C-alpha cells in the first residue's frame, strides 16, 4: 500500500468517527436513543410472571403469535422440529407420540419426560398432546428439570402453551390448505363481546382435516394411511370485578385414521426395501377426546391467586392386522400361537385435575410462588386377539 493510500484510509476512518460522534451528539440533544429499538423483545410467562426471555436463566425457546404464523407451526411436531434437544416421533398409532428431551425418552407404556401445560392446565397423558395447535398466542419450551414449577413429570422440561383470549372487538378468520394425497385442512376462529358492558367475551375456533392417504395397501387396493379429524375449541371469559375474572374452556376432538401399516419380513426379505404394504385386514384407529376446564383469577396487592380445575377424557379403539401380512398364516412353529388374526386395542384415559397457586407480583424484589396440585387419573387398556 502506498503512502497516499494509507493517508486516504486514515482520513476516511477519521471522517467516519467524526460523523458518528456528531450523530450521537445530535440524538443526545434531541433526546433520541441511539439504541436500535427495532429488535423484538420476547416476553415469556413460563415462570409464572411476565419476563424478558433474555433475563431468564433457564434454557427457553419461545414462539410468539407472529412466529407461529410465519413458521406455519400447527402441531407439537412442528414445535419440536424448531427446538434444540427436543424431538417427537410418530408412534404405533396416530394419537400417541414418542417425545425425547435432553436425552430423556418416553417409555413404551409410560409418561413423557416433560410437562405439557395448556392455559394453566397440565395434560394428564400423551393422548391430550397430539392435537393440532390452532389459535395460539404463545408457545414456550423450558428445557431442564422444572419440577419446582410444574411438578410431577417435568423431569426433562415443560411446554407451556397459551391460547388467544377473547377480546372486546369482533374478529374472525378462516384459513385453508391443500396437499398431496387429496389432503385438505380448514380452520377458523371467531371472537367478540357478549354484552354491552364488555364484561363477558367468547372465542370459538376449530379445524377440519381430511386425507385419502399416500401409502397403498396392495392387497385391498385401498390407501393404508387415510386420516380424518375434526376439533372445536370454545372459551368464555367473565370479568366479575376489576380484580376477579373467570375463564371457562372446552374442547372436543374426533379422529379416524389408518395406522400400523407395517409389513412383516422373512429372513430372505429382511433387506428388501422394495416391499409394499400388504395386509388382509383394514387397519383403523378411532379416537374421541373431551377436555373441560375452569379458572378463577383474583388479583391482590401482594400477588395473584389462581384456582384451576379440569376434566379430561380420551376414548380410543383400534383394530389391525396382527401379523402385518396378507398371508393366511405367519408362524408355524409349535411353540408359538398361530397368527392369522386381527388385533383389537382399547385405550381409555380419564383425569380430574385441581390446582391452586399464589404468585407474587413481578415488581417485587423477592419473588415467590406457592402452589398445590392434585390429579386423579384412570387408565384402562385391553388387547384382544381375534382369530
RAFEN-V245945 format. One record per run of one state. SS is the DSSP state (H for helix, E for strand, - for the rest). FROM is the first residue (numbers start at 1). TO is the last residue. Records with the same first field share a line. If there is no record, write none. Layout:
SS->FROM-TO  FROM-TO
This chain:
-->1-2  31-42  45-50  56-58  71-75  82-85  91-96  102-103  105-114  119-120  123-125  129-135  144-146  151-156  164-170  180-182  194-199  212-215  217-222  224-226  240-243  258-283  300-302  322-341  361-368  387-387
H->3-30  53-55  65-70  76-81  126-128  147-150
E->43-44  51-52  59-64  86-90  97-101  104-104  115-118  121-122  136-143  157-163  171-179  183-193  200-211  216-216  223-223  227-239  244-257  284-299  303-321  342-360  369-386
